[in-house]
Amino acid sequence: MTDQVLLLAVGLSVGLLLLVLLLILTMCCLRMKKNKQGQYQELVSTVPSLPAHSAPVIPVSQGFCARSDEIPFSLPPRSIPQNAPVLRDVESQEKENEDEIKADAQRDVLAHRGSLSVRSWYPVGSVLTGLYSVTPLNEVVAPPLGLATRLCFSVEYRHSSEQLVVSLLRLSNLLPRFHSNVTLVELRLLPDDRRPRQAKARGTGPDPEFNDCMIFQARALCVLRSTLSVCVLSVEKDGKRHAVGRVLLPLEGELGQAGRVLWRDLDPEEEMQCSELGDVQISLSYSSSLQRLSVVVLGAQGLQLLTDAGVCVQVSLQIHTQKVKTKRSCVVKGERDPIFNYRMAFKLRPQHLDDAYLRFELQQPNDSRSEPPALLGVLVLGPFMYARGLQLQHWMDMINKAQEPVKMWHRLGRAI
């Protein structure tokens, strides 16, 4: 009997303890839920009512400062099911009308894309687009008098960031045969810069505009010893390029007046058809991994032959004044437009690409072996130290297009 009473007492004690714990847990949950709901309040908009056809307004803040621990927000409108019966009196109807007017005002502001907020509202008006019209570039930088093709640009060196900034503005008096083509400009900082920066004109016609900015990262000492090369090209619809002209600007005396607008006449590139001694077609390719310079003499045209003994081509690789290697092709007889297809390769390290050059000599052998062959024409392909114009362009294209043959026609010159 005593054991039963003891077990009953223990069971009642445990049951009461569990009930008390359950009540405490329930009260804690209710309090947390009540505190969480108390943090969210539906904000009442302070937008005044506006007439239906008033001008858009932009909200402007007037001394409103929210504390860092408070984040203002608003709850979305409550959705009421259509089938639920709703009792409305006169006061609720008026309140709805006011809410609709406020919502319309907010939509007007959003349509106007206002960027300021939150408290008071003031009508500002609309933007007058006539105040922000851009003056045409040809009126800002008018070209000097004359019919020469000129390039307008500016040069500035920023010492803080060690950057040379070249701003291309426009061309003037472009030749009529180039008016319908796309105009490209290639910039290089010679003699060290091998990869050109390109800019494309934003229109066609006699005075195409660029409005492009090119940046060269270089130290001030290197810039003062450099020359800015600007090559203007005209590109047809089929992709064929024509050289319009070139500007070479030594930078030593041009950085004193930073940002000054410069007009420079283009030196016209010499056309292949106007050659007096003839032309020769060369293909170049370079492999830095193999340290190999591959040269192919494809052919020649318009040669001024002295006899019928034939023509051969001699190619020499030189580093500065030292002749590294010389190779000579077979003699092709009796043609003013011979086809050689003579291939050769030279070993050349990448560090010598700025010091080496190729010299091509078209020769006509004499009947007597004791006499030297007659020289028909000379061509030099190499970096800025030795070549200019298309000859320099061909060498730079060979370096930039690794392991890809670059073919080009060149005029033959007289031996110096």
C-alpha angles and dihedrals in degrees: 000000000000091000092054092051090050093050091048091052092050092048093050091049093051092047093050090048092051091048092052091049091049091051092049092049092049092051092050092051092049092049093050091049091049092050091048093052091047091062093064116072128170106242117223113224116238094206111134119228114266131199116264096247101037123131119267115270134208119221114238125195117237110196095310110157121179119202117249092244094052123078114192115223141151132223120239117252116276115253114225119201114244094229094055113102112239125194114209127182129193095273094054090049091054091047091054091052091053092049091052092052091050092049091051090052091052091050090052091053093049090049089054090053096228115188100196128079164213135002120034129026127222128175109241105175134224131308117260104226092194090072092062102048114137119237112233113258093233089064094049097049107025115189121244119257118281142073099256119118106254136187122216117207143132134226127208133170119210109205095190093061098023092236130145108211118199116188115199112206113168150315126239135201096014112185114267094241089062098048096098095043131089113258120221129186124202119197127196133175103221140246099010104033112087102168113071126222113228132209128185124212117244094223146008135244133077096314110037118183128219112176090186130143123212123194126204118191106218141133119257093246092053092046093055090056094046135091124218112227117198115185119189117207132185116213122200124212092262091055097256112146129216124192109234099180147297139244121206113193120183105214099207096093101024102071097070094086104044117209095010112154111244129200115199130178115236116241101227116238113241113249122233095231093060095062115132100196097034138261136268130203116222132184120203133185133166132200114198093190092055093033088227131144111201119200129186122186101204103179149303138235139196095023118172100229119199098194140000093258093109136242135272133178127227120200123195129187112210134181108203103313096335116102106219102182140347128203131183131200129222120275116265109202135215103001133113089198103042124183112217108167086188113170127197139159133213128196108236129166119225093242089062096056090097094047104041131077140177123238119200121196123186107207137185113208121229125232090242114067091206092067121074118248120267114258114230099178146333133225129187123197119185148100128312093284092066110018143043137189118005092354091060091042091054092052093048092047089052091055095045095047099056116207091355119117114240115201124196141159118236136189119244118237135200121267115258 
